[in-house]
Amino acid sequence: MSKETPLQAVTANHLLDGDVVYLTAGLGWSRELADAAVADSQAEADRLLAAAAGQEAEVVGPYLIAVACDADGPPEPLHYRERIRTRGPSNRPDLGRQANTPAVRRQEQANVSL
């Protein structure tokens, strides 16, 4: 019985500002998971990870994450830790990427008017 290899992408932290970044198909880095290169085999995942490891002047700590892809949508991380990393600090919704969501902006406006 063989176990199917999950889709994988490479993530790391940007060396200068610490932001979460994802390796793209052009072997560059993006702050958007939607831009990430998605490997459908372990050999391809290993190739992407090796390419990322050679970019220590740009990123720190590259590693593989499991993702799922719908036919119409961008990749989504399977593990809750990676879902948190795509949004920002879980204890401060006013910081990170989630700060740009309409719900957070409405909450900030409500707090200001108090």
Protein Blocks (a to p, Z undefined) as FASTA:
>chain_A
ZZdddddddddddfklopacdddfkopacfbfklpccdfbfklmmmmmmmmmmmmmmbgh
iacddddddfkbccddfbfklmmmmnopfklmkgcjklmpmklmmmmmmmmmZZ
